[in-house]
């Protein structure tokens, strides 16, 4: 449901949005050692497109607790089972007050992708911001 246009245009909880499975992810020593080793500080969503397309840009519509997207990946052209990172960043320890309580359309610069892709993986930092995080659309 999150592929395509957002269903809301305002800050707030949305029943149709994607959110991590727990508030604040697996942070603050609440994760088991196995979970912590496999998830680090992020949770992710993978979306599939019916028709492969060339990826030149992306808009992530964050309707709640925004500014947490830290990595975007596409399937590798040489091995579709492997992921290639097209965007990556680290978030500062301090909250990004300009976006975390606002409706946000995040459109980062991406590395060039020269092959059509049929899915993407978006990772969100669930530790460096307090509270829930929701994505209502990926365009």
N, CA, C and O atoms as CSV, one atom per row, in Angstrom:
chain,resi,resn,atom,element,x,y,z
A,1,UNK,N,N,0.811,-1.203,0.000
A,1,UNK,CA,C,0.000,0.000,0.000
A,1,UNK,C,C,0.850,1.261,0.000
A,1,UNK,O,O,0.337,2.329,-0.334
A,2,UNK,N,N,2.124,1.184,0.359
A,2,UNK,CA,C,2.909,2.421,0.423
A,2,UNK,C,C,3.561,2.792,-0.904
A,2,UNK,O,O,4.150,3.867,-1.012
A,3,UNK,N,N,3.472,1.928,-1.920
A,3,UNK,CA,C,4.018,2.278,-3.229
A,3,UNK,C,C,3.047,3.226,-3.921
A,3,UNK,O,O,1.853,2.948,-4.030
A,4,UNK,N,N,3.577,4.337,-4.380
A,4,UNK,CA,C,2.745,5.323,-5.069
A,4,UNK,C,C,2.468,6.526,-4.199
A,4,UNK,O,O,3.151,6.773,-3.205
A,5,UNK,N,N,1.465,7.259,-4.590
A,5,UNK,CA,C,1.124,8.500,-3.890
A,5,UNK,C,C,0.688,8.219,-2.454
A,5,UNK,O,O,0.101,7.180,-2.155
A,6,UNK,N,N,0.988,9.160,-1.588
A,6,UNK,CA,C,0.581,9.051,-0.185
A,6,UNK,C,C,-0.928,9.177,-0.065
A,6,UNK,O,O,-1.581,9.797,-0.905
A,7,UNK,N,N,-1.475,8.585,0.986
A,7,UNK,CA,C,-2.915,8.699,1.230
A,7,UNK,C,C,-3.233,9.873,2.151
A,7,UNK,O,O,-4.403,10.207,2.340
A,8,UNK,N,N,-2.209,10.502,2.726
A,8,UNK,CA,C,-2.406,11.683,3.562
A,8,UNK,C,C,-1.483,12.797,3.079
A,8,UNK,O,O,-0.553,12.555,2.310
A,9,UNK,N,N,-1.745,14.004,3.531
A,9,UNK,CA,C,-0.879,15.136,3.201
A,9,UNK,C,C,-0.614,15.974,4.452
A,9,UNK,O,O,-0.363,17.176,4.368
A,10,UNK,N,N,-0.674,15.315,5.614
A,10,UNK,CA,C,-0.462,16.027,6.872
A,10,UNK,C,C,0.287,15.134,7.851
A,10,UNK,O,O,0.313,13.912,7.710
A,11,UNK,N,N,0.899,15.778,8.853
A,11,UNK,CA,C,1.599,15.063,9.913
A,11,UNK,C,C,0.587,14.332,10.780
A,11,UNK,O,O,-0.434,14.899,11.169
A,12,UNK,N,N,0.875,13.076,11.079
A,12,UNK,CA,C,0.019,12.327,11.988
A,12,UNK,C,C,-0.034,10.853,11.638
A,12,UNK,O,O,0.406,10.435,10.567
A,13,UNK,N,N,-0.572,10.084,12.548
A,13,UNK,CA,C,-0.699,8.645,12.389
A,13,UNK,C,C,-1.646,8.326,11.235
A,13,UNK,O,O,-2.683,8.969,11.073
A,14,UNK,N,N,-1.275,7.326,10.440
A,14,UNK,CA,C,-2.111,6.915,9.310
A,14,UNK,C,C,-2.229,5.395,9.314
A,14,UNK,O,O,-1.218,4.693,9.362
A,15,UNK,N,N,-3.440,4.891,9.265
A,15,UNK,CA,C,-3.670,3.438,9.315
A,15,UNK,C,C,-3.044,2.717,8.129
A,15,UNK,O,O,-2.687,1.546,8.254
A,16,UNK,N,N,-2.898,3.376,6.987
A,16,UNK,CA,C,-2.339,2.726,5.803
A,16,UNK,C,C,-0.837,2.843,5.663
A,16,UNK,O,O,-0.271,2.317,4.705
A,17,UNK,N,N,-0.175,3.515,6.587
A,17,UNK,CA,C,1.263,3.745,6.492
A,17,UNK,C,C,2.056,2.546,7.020
A,17,UNK,O,O,1.550,1.735,7.796
A,18,UNK,N,N,3.327,2.458,6.571
A,18,UNK,CA,C,4.247,1.452,7.108
A,18,UNK,C,C,4.932,2.049,8.327
A,18,UNK,O,O,5.263,3.234,8.336
A,19,UNK,N,N,5.147,1.231,9.360
A,19,UNK,CA,C,5.933,1.664,10.514
A,19,UNK,C,C,6.748,0.473,11.006
A,19,UNK,O,O,6.397,-0.671,10.718
A,20,UNK,N,N,7.845,0.723,11.751
A,20,UNK,CA,C,8.632,-0.371,12.307
A,20,UNK,C,C,7.780,-1.243,13.228
A,20,UNK,O,O,6.708,-0.832,13.671
A,21,UNK,N,N,8.262,-2.432,13.504
A,21,UNK,CA,C,7.432,-3.342,14.313
A,21,UNK,C,C,7.361,-2.942,15.776
A,21,UNK,O,O,6.431,-3.345,16.474
A,22,UNK,N,N,8.323,-2.156,16.260
A,22,UNK,CA,C,8.270,-1.678,17.647
A,22,UNK,C,C,8.620,-0.197,17.695
A,22,UNK,O,O,9.330,0.305,16.823
A,23,UNK,N,N,8.132,0.494,18.698
A,23,UNK,CA,C,8.511,1.895,18.889
A,23,UNK,C,C,9.999,1.952,19.207
A,23,UNK,O,O,10.493,1.146,19.996
A,24,UNK,N,N,10.703,2.875,18.615
A,24,UNK,CA,C,12.147,3.039,18.784
A,24,UNK,C,C,12.925,1.800,18.358
A,24,UNK,O,O,14.055,1.606,18.808
A,25,UNK,N,N,12.356,0.961,17.506
A,25,UNK,CA,C,13.091,-0.178,16.968
A,25,UNK,C,C,13.602,-1.121,18.040
A,25,UNK,O,O,12.909,-1.402,19.018
A,26,UNK,N,N,14.804,-1.602,17.853
A,26,UNK,CA,C,15.410,-2.568,18.784
A,26,UNK,C,C,16.502,-1.897,19.613
A,26,UNK,O,O,17.564,-2.477,19.838
A,27,UNK,N,N,16.241,-0.697,20.057
A,27,UNK,CA,C,17.262,0.108,20.725
A,27,UNK,C,C,17.257,-0.064,22.242
A,27,UNK,O,O,16.444,-0.785,22.821
A,28,UNK,N,N,18.196,0.629,22.839
A,28,UNK,CA,C,18.262,0.774,24.288
A,28,UNK,C,C,18.265,-0.561,25.016
A,28,UNK,O,O,17.599,-0.737,26.036
A,29,UNK,N,N,19.036,-1.501,24.464
A,29,UNK,CA,C,19.257,-2.814,25.101
A,29,UNK,C,C,17.993,-3.640,25.258
A,29,UNK,O,O,17.951,-4.535,26.101
A,30,UNK,N,N,16.968,-3.364,24.473
A,30,UNK,CA,C,15.762,-4.178,24.548
A,30,UNK,C,C,15.846,-5.382,23.621
A,30,UNK,O,O,15.042,-6.307,23.738
A,31,UNK,N,N,16.800,-5.384,22.708
A,31,UNK,CA,C,16.911,-6.480,21.753
A,31,UNK,C,C,17.712,-7.628,22.351
A,31,UNK,O,O,18.616,-7.425,23.161
A,32,UNK,N,N,17.360,-8.825,21.935
A,32,UNK,CA,C,18.181,-9.982,22.298
A,32,UNK,C,C,19.490,-9.864,21.540
A,32,UNK,O,O,19.547,-9.141,20.544
A,33,UNK,N,N,20.549,-10.548,21.972
A,33,UNK,CA,C,21.821,-10.481,21.229
A,33,UNK,C,C,21.667,-10.900,19.766
A,33,UNK,O,O,22.313,-10.329,18.887
A,34,UNK,N,N,20.815,-11.895,19.503
A,34,UNK,CA,C,20.613,-12.340,18.122
A,34,UNK,C,C,19.938,-11.245,17.291
A,34,UNK,O,O,20.334,-11.003,16.151
A,35,UNK,N,N,18.921,-10.583,17.855
A,35,UNK,CA,C,18.237,-9.514,17.135
A,35,UNK,C,C,19.177,-8.339,16.903
A,35,UNK,O,O,19.226,-7.782,15.807
A,36,UNK,N,N,19.910,-7.971,17.923
A,36,UNK,CA,C,20.819,-6.831,17.794
A,36,UNK,C,C,21.876,-7.095,16.728
A,36,UNK,O,O,22.230,-6.192,15.971
A,37,UNK,N,N,22.383,-8.326,16.661
A,37,UNK,CA,C,23.411,-8.662,15.676
A,37,UNK,C,C,22.868,-8.629,14.257
A,37,UNK,O,O,23.589,-8.276,13.324
A,38,UNK,N,N,21.617,-8.990,14.088
A,38,UNK,CA,C,21.073,-9.057,12.730
A,38,UNK,C,C,20.439,-7.750,12.268
A,38,UNK,O,O,20.349,-7.530,11.060
A,39,UNK,N,N,20.000,-6.881,13.156
A,39,UNK,CA,C,19.294,-5.663,12.753
A,39,UNK,C,C,20.084,-4.377,12.949
A,39,UNK,O,O,19.710,-3.343,12.396
A,40,UNK,N,N,21.152,-4.411,13.710
A,40,UNK,CA,C,21.892,-3.204,14.055
A,40,UNK,C,C,20.921,-2.160,14.590
A,40,UNK,O,O,20.254,-2.405,15.594
A,41,UNK,N,N,20.829,-1.024,13.956
A,41,UNK,CA,C,19.967,0.040,14.466
A,41,UNK,C,C,18.842,0.368,13.500
A,41,UNK,O,O,18.157,1.376,13.680
A,42,UNK,N,N,18.635,-0.445,12.492
A,42,UNK,CA,C,17.633,-0.111,11.493
A,42,UNK,C,C,16.541,-1.169,11.400
A,42,UNK,O,O,16.719,-2.325,11.782
A,43,UNK,N,N,15.428,-0.730,10.885
A,43,UNK,CA,C,14.391,-1.638,10.421
A,43,UNK,C,C,14.142,-1.253,8.970
A,43,UNK,O,O,14.480,-0.145,8.553
A,44,UNK,N,N,13.556,-2.158,8.204
A,44,UNK,CA,C,13.447,-1.898,6.775
A,44,UNK,C,C,12.096,-2.334,6.228
A,44,UNK,O,O,11.354,-3.102,6.842
A,45,UNK,N,N,11.816,-1.802,5.039
A,45,UNK,CA,C,10.659,-2.220,4.262
A,45,UNK,C,C,11.162,-2.455,2.841
A,45,UNK,O,O,11.941,-1.666,2.306
A,46,UNK,N,N,10.711,-3.540,2.244
A,46,UNK,CA,C,11.006,-3.824,0.845
A,46,UNK,C,C,9.712,-3.695,0.057
A,46,UNK,O,O,8.670,-4.214,0.457
A,47,UNK,N,N,9.795,-2.998,-1.063
A,47,UNK,CA,C,8.613,-2.834,-1.916
A,47,UNK,C,C,8.942,-3.329,-3.315
A,47,UNK,O,O,10.079,-3.227,-3.778
A,48,UNK,N,N,7.926,-3.869,-3.981
A,48,UNK,CA,C,8.072,-4.437,-5.315
A,48,UNK,C,C,7.194,-3.669,-6.292
A,48,UNK,O,O,6.082,-3.259,-5.960
A,49,UNK,N,N,7.707,-3.483,-7.494
A,49,UNK,CA,C,6.975,-2.809,-8.554
A,49,UNK,C,C,6.539,-3.844,-9.588
A,49,UNK,O,O,7.300,-4.760,-9.901
A,50,UNK,N,N,5.348,-3.714,-10.110
A,50,UNK,CA,C,4.823,-4.664,-11.092
A,50,UNK,C,C,5.673,-4.675,-12.361
A,50,UNK,O,O,5.866,-5.724,-12.977
A,51,UNK,N,N,6.172,-3.523,-12.742
A,51,UNK,CA,C,6.992,-3.395,-13.944
A,51,UNK,C,C,8.352,-2.822,-13.566
A,51,UNK,O,O,8.411,-1.770,-12.930
A,52,UNK,N,N,9.458,-3.491,-13.943
A,52,UNK,CA,C,10.785,-2.919,-13.660
A,52,UNK,C,C,10.922,-1.544,-14.305
A,52,UNK,O,O,10.395,-1.296,-15.389
A,53,UNK,N,N,11.642,-0.648,-13.614
A,53,UNK,CA,C,11.819,0.713,-14.118
A,53,UNK,C,C,13.219,1.213,-13.793
A,53,UNK,O,O,13.885,0.704,-12.892
A,54,UNK,N,N,13.647,2.213,-14.540
A,54,UNK,CA,C,14.922,2.855,-14.265
A,54,UNK,C,C,14.711,3.848,-13.132
A,54,UNK,O,O,13.810,4.686,-13.189
A,55,UNK,N,N,15.536,3.751,-12.116
A,55,UNK,CA,C,15.376,4.575,-10.920
A,55,UNK,C,C,16.275,5.806,-11.029
A,55,UNK,O,O,17.498,5.697,-10.943
A,56,UNK,N,N,15.671,6.963,-11.217
A,56,UNK,CA,C,16.433,8.204,-11.305
A,56,UNK,C,C,16.256,9.060,-10.057
A,56,UNK,O,O,17.129,9.858,-9.716
A,57,UNK,N,N,15.131,8.891,-9.379
A,57,UNK,CA,C,14.892,9.626,-8.141
A,57,UNK,C,C,13.859,8.871,-7.317
A,57,UNK,O,O,13.261,7.897,-7.776
A,58,UNK,N,N,13.665,9.337,-6.102
A,58,UNK,CA,C,12.700,8.716,-5.193
A,58,UNK,C,C,12.170,9.790,-4.258
A,58,UNK,O,O,12.882,10.726,-3.895
A,59,UNK,N,N,10.915,9.641,-3.879
A,59,UNK,CA,C,10.318,10.504,-2.865
A,59,UNK,C,C,9.732,9.586,-1.802
A,59,UNK,O,O,8.865,8.760,-2.083
A,60,UNK,N,N,10.220,9.744,-0.576
A,60,UNK,CA,C,9.715,8.979,0.565
A,60,UNK,C,C,8.828,9.921,1.364
A,60,UNK,O,O,9.304,10.914,1.913
A,61,UNK,N,N,7.551,9.611,1.428
A,61,UNK,CA,C,6.592,10.470,2.125
A,61,UNK,C,C,6.507,10.002,3.578
A,61,UNK,O,O,5.951,8.946,3.879
A,62,UNK,N,N,7.076,10.820,4.470
A,62,UNK,CA,C,7.122,10.506,5.901
A,62,UNK,C,C,6.035,11.325,6.592
A,62,UNK,O,O,6.136,12.547,6.701
A,63,UNK,N,N,5.010,10.642,7.048
A,63,UNK,CA,C,3.898,11.375,7.643
A,63,UNK,C,C,3.963,11.430,9.164
A,63,UNK,O,O,3.166,12.127,9.790
A,64,UNK,N,N,4.906,10.701,9.768
A,64,UNK,CA,C,4.988,10.693,11.230
A,64,UNK,C,C,6.423,10.397,11.647
A,64,UNK,O,O,6.994,9.391,11.226
A,65,UNK,N,N,7.010,11.262,12.469
A,65,UNK,CA,C,8.368,11.031,12.978
A,65,UNK,C,C,9.425,11.040,11.899
A,65,UNK,O,O,10.309,10.184,11.903
A,66,UNK,N,N,9.363,11.969,10.986
A,66,UNK,CA,C,10.189,11.972,9.790
A,66,UNK,C,C,11.682,12.114,9.973
A,66,UNK,O,O,12.188,12.232,11.089
A,67,UNK,N,N,12.372,12.100,8.850
A,67,UNK,CA,C,13.815,12.272,8.730
A,67,UNK,C,C,14.594,11.102,9.337
A,67,UNK,O,O,15.546,11.312,10.089
A,68,UNK,N,N,14.192,9.878,9.010
A,68,UNK,CA,C,14.901,8.701,9.532
A,68,UNK,C,C,15.423,7.773,8.447
A,68,UNK,O,O,16.082,6.785,8.771
A,69,UNK,N,N,15.161,8.042,7.188
A,69,UNK,CA,C,15.660,7.171,6.126
A,69,UNK,C,C,17.178,7.273,6.076
A,69,UNK,O,O,17.725,8.363,5.909
A,70,UNK,N,N,17.862,6.138,6.222
A,70,UNK,CA,C,19.325,6.145,6.230
A,70,UNK,C,C,19.947,5.360,5.079
A,70,UNK,O,O,21.115,5.576,4.756
A,71,UNK,N,N,19.200,4.461,4.458
A,71,UNK,CA,C,19.761,3.684,3.349
A,71,UNK,C,C,18.642,3.288,2.393
A,71,UNK,O,O,17.542,2.916,2.802
A,72,UNK,N,N,18.967,3.384,1.096
A,72,UNK,CA,C,18.076,2.906,0.049
A,72,UNK,C,C,18.906,1.981,-0.824
A,72,UNK,O,O,20.010,2.327,-1.243
A,73,UNK,N,N,18.355,0.785,-1.096
A,73,UNK,CA,C,19.073,-0.200,-1.889
A,73,UNK,C,C,18.194,-0.731,-3.011
A,73,UNK,O,O,16.967,-0.727,-2.917
A,74,UNK,N,N,18.848,-1.188,-4.078
A,74,UNK,CA,C,18.184,-1.835,-5.208
A,74,UNK,C,C,18.889,-3.161,-5.462
A,74,UNK,O,O,20.033,-3.337,-5.043
A,75,UNK,N,N,18.226,-4.099,-6.141
A,75,UNK,CA,C,18.904,-5.349,-6.475
A,75,UNK,C,C,20.101,-5.082,-7.392
A,75,UNK,O,O,20.031,-4.234,-8.282
A,76,UNK,N,N,21.177,-5.799,-7.172
A,76,UNK,CA,C,22.372,-5.669,-8.006
A,76,UNK,C,C,22.076,-6.124,-9.428
A,76,UNK,O,O,21.276,-7.037,-9.633
A,77,UNK,N,N,22.709,-5.501,-10.402
A,77,UNK,CA,C,22.519,-5.922,-11.789
A,77,UNK,C,C,23.201,-7.256,-12.073
A,77,UNK,O,O,22.802,-7.973,-12.991
A,78,UNK,N,N,24.223,-7.592,-11.294
A,78,UNK,CA,C,24.956,-8.849,-11.520
A,78,UNK,C,C,24.393,-10.015,-10.720
A,78,UNK,O,O,24.503,-11.170,-11.133
A,79,UNK,N,N,23.792,-9.713,-9.577
A,79,UNK,CA,C,23.244,-10.762,-8.720
A,79,UNK,C,C,21.979,-10.210,-8.078
A,79,UNK,O,O,22.062,-9.515,-7.065
A,80,UNK,N,N,20.816,-10.499,-8.639
A,80,UNK,CA,C,19.565,-9.929,-8.117
A,80,UNK,C,C,19.259,-10.295,-6.666
A,80,UNK,O,O,18.408,-9.661,-6.041
A,81,UNK,N,N,19.934,-11.305,-6.121
A,81,UNK,CA,C,19.731,-11.662,-4.716
A,81,UNK,C,C,20.521,-10.746,-3.786
A,81,UNK,O,O,20.270,-10.717,-2.581
A,82,UNK,N,N,21.475,-9.998,-4.341
A,82,UNK,CA,C,22.296,-9.078,-3.540
A,82,UNK,C,C,21.775,-7.653,-3.714
A,82,UNK,O,O,21.153,-7.326,-4.724
A,83,UNK,N,N,22.037,-6.814,-2.716
A,83,UNK,CA,C,21.565,-5.431,-2.738
A,83,UNK,C,C,22.715,-4.482,-3.038
A,83,UNK,O,O,23.842,-4.705,-2.596
A,84,UNK,N,N,22.432,-3.421,-3.792
A,84,UNK,CA,C,23.386,-2.348,-4.063
A,84,UNK,C,C,22.850,-1.076,-3.423
A,84,UNK,O,O,21.705,-0.689,-3.656
A,85,UNK,N,N,23.677,-0.435,-2.624
A,85,UNK,CA,C,23.279,0.802,-1.949
A,85,UNK,C,C,23.348,1.971,-2.922
A,85,UNK,O,O,24.372,2.198,-3.566
A,86,UNK,N,N,22.240,2.717,-3.022
A,86,UNK,CA,C,22.198,3.901,-3.878
A,86,UNK,C,C,22.085,5.196,-3.061
A,86,UNK,O,O,22.219,6.295,-3.601
A,87,UNK,N,N,21.841,5.050,-1.765
A,87,UNK,CA,C,21.828,6.194,-0.852
A,87,UNK,C,C,22.153,5.672,0.543
A,87,UNK,O,O,21.643,4.634,0.965
A,88,UNK,N,N,23.022,6.420,1.264
A,88,UNK,CA,C,23.358,6.049,2.642
A,88,UNK,C,C,23.801,7.283,3.406
A,88,UNK,O,O,24.503,8.141,2.870
A,89,UNK,N,N,23.387,7.362,4.655
A,89,UNK,CA,C,23.830,8.438,5.543
A,89,UNK,C,C,23.714,7.970,6.985
A,89,UNK,O,O,23.026,6.991,7.275
A,90,UNK,N,N,24.384,8.669,7.878
A,90,UNK,CA,C,24.245,8.447,9.317
A,90,UNK,C,C,23.522,9.643,9.906
A,90,UNK,O,O,23.772,10.782,9.510
A,91,UNK,N,N,22.630,9.391,10.845
A,91,UNK,CA,C,21.919,10.480,11.495
A,91,UNK,C,C,22.707,10.960,12.708
A,91,UNK,O,O,23.350,10.159,13.387
A,92,UNK,N,N,22.662,12.251,12.983
A,92,UNK,CA,C,23.315,12.755,14.188
A,92,UNK,C,C,22.571,12.285,15.433
A,92,UNK,O,O,21.412,11.876,15.360
A,93,UNK,N,N,23.242,12.347,16.563
A,93,UNK,CA,C,22.629,11.943,17.832
A,93,UNK,C,C,21.462,12.844,18.219
A,93,UNK,O,O,20.500,12.390,18.838
A,94,UNK,N,N,21.548,14.116,17.856
A,94,UNK,CA,C,20.504,15.069,18.230
A,94,UNK,C,C,19.300,14.943,17.304
A,94,UNK,O,O,19.469,14.679,16.114
A,95,UNK,N,N,18.082,15.128,17.827
A,95,UNK,CA,C,16.888,15.052,16.974
A,95,UNK,C,C,16.873,16.130,15.899
A,95,UNK,O,O,17.382,17.233,16.097
A,96,UNK,N,N,16.294,15.800,14.784
A,96,UNK,CA,C,16.134,16.762,13.691
A,96,UNK,C,C,14.773,17.424,13.853
A,96,UNK,O,O,13.803,17.031,13.204
A,97,UNK,N,N,14.703,18.419,14.711
A,97,UNK,CA,C,13.424,19.026,15.065
A,97,UNK,C,C,12.717,19.649,13.874
A,97,UNK,O,O,11.501,19.833,13.916
A,98,UNK,N,N,13.444,19.977,12.814
A,98,UNK,CA,C,12.802,20.598,11.658
A,98,UNK,C,C,11.866,19.646,10.935
A,98,UNK,O,O,10.946,20.103,10.257
A,99,UNK,N,N,12.067,18.326,11.055
A,99,UNK,CA,C,11.233,17.393,10.294
A,99,UNK,C,C,10.544,16.330,11.131
A,99,UNK,O,O,9.562,15.754,10.664
A,100,UNK,N,N,10.995,16.043,12.319
A,100,UNK,CA,C,10.431,14.891,13.015
A,100,UNK,C,C,8.985,15.089,13.442
A,100,UNK,O,O,8.292,14.105,13.701
A,101,UNK,N,N,8.508,16.317,13.524
A,101,UNK,CA,C,7.103,16.556,13.874
A,101,UNK,C,C,6.362,17.256,12.746
A,101,UNK,O,O,5.399,17.990,12.967
A,102,UNK,N,N,6.840,17.009,11.526
A,102,UNK,CA,C,6.215,17.613,10.354
A,102,UNK,C,C,6.031,16.551,9.272
A,102,UNK,O,O,6.775,15.572,9.211
A,103,UNK,N,N,5.043,16.760,8.435
A,103,UNK,CA,C,4.877,15.965,7.216
A,103,UNK,C,C,6.081,16.262,6.342
A,103,UNK,O,O,6.408,17.429,6.130
A,104,UNK,N,N,6.751,15.239,5.828
A,104,UNK,CA,C,8.015,15.431,5.132
A,104,UNK,C,C,8.061,14.601,3.851
A,104,UNK,O,O,7.719,13.418,3.855
A,105,UNK,N,N,8.487,15.230,2.759
A,105,UNK,CA,C,8.770,14.497,1.527
A,105,UNK,C,C,10.285,14.483,1.360
A,105,UNK,O,O,10.902,15.497,1.030
A,106,UNK,N,N,10.871,13.308,1.596
A,106,UNK,CA,C,12.321,13.147,1.567
A,106,UNK,C,C,12.734,12.652,0.189
A,106,UNK,O,O,12.297,11.590,-0.253
A,107,UNK,N,N,13.582,13.427,-0.490
A,107,UNK,CA,C,14.011,13.093,-1.842
A,107,UNK,C,C,15.528,13.234,-1.947
A,107,UNK,O,O,16.025,14.259,-2.412
A,108,UNK,N,N,16.273,12.195,-1.511
A,108,UNK,CA,C,17.737,12.298,-1.509
A,108,UNK,C,C,18.334,12.123,-2.903
A,108,UNK,O,O,17.693,11.578,-3.803
A,109,UNK,N,N,19.549,12.584,-3.064
A,109,UNK,CA,C,20.301,12.316,-4.291
A,109,UNK,C,C,20.728,10.857,-4.271
A,109,UNK,O,O,21.193,10.357,-3.247
A,110,UNK,N,N,20.571,10.175,-5.396
A,110,UNK,CA,C,20.882,8.753,-5.491
A,110,UNK,C,C,22.092,8.520,-6.382
A,110,UNK,O,O,22.358,9.299,-7.296
A,111,UNK,N,N,22.825,7.440,-6.110
A,111,UNK,CA,C,23.845,6.988,-7.043
A,111,UNK,C,C,23.138,6.537,-8.319
A,111,UNK,O,O,21.998,6.075,-8.271
A,112,UNK,N,N,23.802,6.669,-9.433
A,112,UNK,CA,C,23.189,6.306,-10.706
A,112,UNK,C,C,22.933,4.794,-10.795
A,112,UNK,O,O,23.795,3.986,-10.451
A,113,UNK,N,N,21.753,4.436,-11.256
A,113,UNK,CA,C,21.378,3.035,-11.465
A,113,UNK,C,C,21.135,2.872,-12.960
A,113,UNK,O,O,20.220,3.483,-13.514
A,114,UNK,N,N,21.960,2.041,-13.620
A,114,UNK,CA,C,21.912,1.918,-15.073
A,114,UNK,C,C,21.098,0.729,-15.557
A,114,UNK,O,O,21.136,0.407,-16.745
A,115,UNK,N,N,20.371,0.074,-14.677
A,115,UNK,CA,C,19.565,-1.088,-15.044
A,115,UNK,C,C,18.183,-0.935,-14.416
A,115,UNK,O,O,18.033,-0.271,-13.390
A,116,UNK,N,N,17.171,-1.550,-15.034
A,116,UNK,CA,C,15.826,-1.454,-14.459
A,116,UNK,C,C,15.726,-2.269,-13.175
A,116,UNK,O,O,16.321,-3.340,-13.059
A,117,UNK,N,N,14.970,-1.753,-12.218
A,117,UNK,CA,C,14.776,-2.445,-10.940
A,117,UNK,C,C,13.291,-2.704,-10.721
A,117,UNK,O,O,12.433,-1.930,-11.147
A,118,UNK,N,N,13.013,-3.814,-10.046
A,118,UNK,CA,C,11.621,-4.166,-9.766
A,118,UNK,C,C,11.302,-4.105,-8.278
A,118,UNK,O,O,10.171,-4.367,-7.868
A,119,UNK,N,N,12.311,-3.754,-7.463
A,119,UNK,CA,C,12.065,-3.613,-6.025
A,119,UNK,C,C,13.133,-2.723,-5.407
A,119,UNK,O,O,14.221,-2.547,-5.955
A,120,UNK,N,N,12.786,-2.166,-4.243
A,120,UNK,CA,C,13.754,-1.387,-3.466
A,120,UNK,C,C,13.628,-1.776,-2.003
A,120,UNK,O,O,12.606,-2.300,-1.560
A,121,UNK,N,N,14.679,-1.509,-1.281
A,121,UNK,CA,C,14.710,-1.736,0.171
A,121,UNK,C,C,15.063,-0.399,0.810
A,121,UNK,O,O,16.083,0.208,0.483
A,122,UNK,N,N,14.217,0.049,1.716
A,122,UNK,CA,C,14.420,1.313,2.406
A,122,UNK,C,C,14.653,1.015,3.881
A,122,UNK,O,O,13.838,0.344,4.514
A,123,UNK,N,N,15.758,1.509,4.432
A,123,UNK,CA,C,16.074,1.294,5.847
A,123,UNK,C,C,15.902,2.588,6.620
A,123,UNK,O,O,16.269,3.664,6.148
A,124,UNK,N,N,15.338,2.469,7.813
A,124,UNK,CA,C,15.100,3.624,8.683
A,124,UNK,C,C,15.875,3.442,9.992
A,124,UNK,O,O,15.892,2.356,10.571
A,125,UNK,N,N,16.507,4.510,10.440
A,125,UNK,CA,C,17.173,4.525,11.737
A,125,UNK,C,C,16.090,4.661,12.800
A,125,UNK,O,O,15.417,5.689,12.878
A,126,UNK,N,N,15.926,3.640,13.607
A,126,UNK,CA,C,14.861,3.644,14.612
A,126,UNK,C,C,15.391,3.926,16.013
A,126,UNK,O,O,14.650,3.817,16.989
A,127,UNK,N,N,16.667,4.286,16.120
A,127,UNK,CA,C,17.250,4.528,17.447
A,127,UNK,C,C,17.543,5.990,17.751
A,127,UNK,O,O,17.440,6.408,18.904
A,128,UNK,N,N,17.901,6.768,16.751
A,128,UNK,CA,C,18.351,8.135,17.021
A,128,UNK,C,C,17.241,9.164,17.095
A,128,UNK,O,O,17.507,10.353,17.273
A,129,UNK,N,N,16.018,8.727,16.964
A,129,UNK,CA,C,14.865,9.598,17.155
A,129,UNK,C,C,13.893,8.858,18.064
A,129,UNK,O,O,13.746,7.641,17.946
A,130,UNK,N,N,13.242,9.554,18.947
A,130,UNK,CA,C,12.268,8.924,19.838
A,130,UNK,C,C,10.918,8.806,19.149
A,130,UNK,O,O,10.558,9.637,18.315
A,131,UNK,N,N,10.183,7.773,19.504
A,131,UNK,CA,C,8.819,7.626,19.025
A,131,UNK,C,C,8.692,6.843,17.737
A,131,UNK,O,O,9.670,6.311,17.212
A,132,UNK,N,N,7.471,6.783,17.236
A,132,UNK,CA,C,7.149,6.046,16.030
A,132,UNK,C,C,7.619,6.774,14.793
A,132,UNK,O,O,7.876,7.978,14.819
A,133,UNK,N,N,7.729,6.028,13.711
A,133,UNK,CA,C,8.102,6.537,12.400
A,133,UNK,C,C,7.160,5.886,11.387
A,133,UNK,O,O,6.949,4.674,11.436
A,134,UNK,N,N,6.594,6.667,10.477
A,134,UNK,CA,C,5.701,6.113,9.477
A,134,UNK,C,C,6.031,6.643,8.085
A,134,UNK,O,O,6.386,7.808,7.906
A,135,UNK,N,N,5.899,5.744,7.101
A,135,UNK,CA,C,6.029,6.089,5.692
A,135,UNK,C,C,4.684,5.843,5.046
A,135,UNK,O,O,4.146,4.738,5.111
A,136,UNK,N,N,4.141,6.877,4.422
A,136,UNK,CA,C,2.821,6.753,3.809
A,136,UNK,C,C,2.885,6.617,2.297
A,136,UNK,O,O,1.868,6.330,1.664
A,137,UNK,N,N,4.051,6.815,1.706
A,137,UNK,CA,C,4.160,6.662,0.265
A,137,UNK,C,C,5.610,6.624,-0.178
A,137,UNK,O,O,6.463,7.300,0.397
A,138,UNK,N,N,5.889,5.825,-1.210
A,138,UNK,CA,C,7.193,5.798,-1.859
A,138,UNK,C,C,6.930,5.971,-3.343
A,138,UNK,O,O,6.289,5.126,-3.969
A,139,UNK,N,N,7.421,7.057,-3.901
A,139,UNK,CA,C,7.173,7.374,-5.307
A,139,UNK,C,C,8.475,7.389,-6.074
A,139,UNK,O,O,8.478,7.637,-7.280
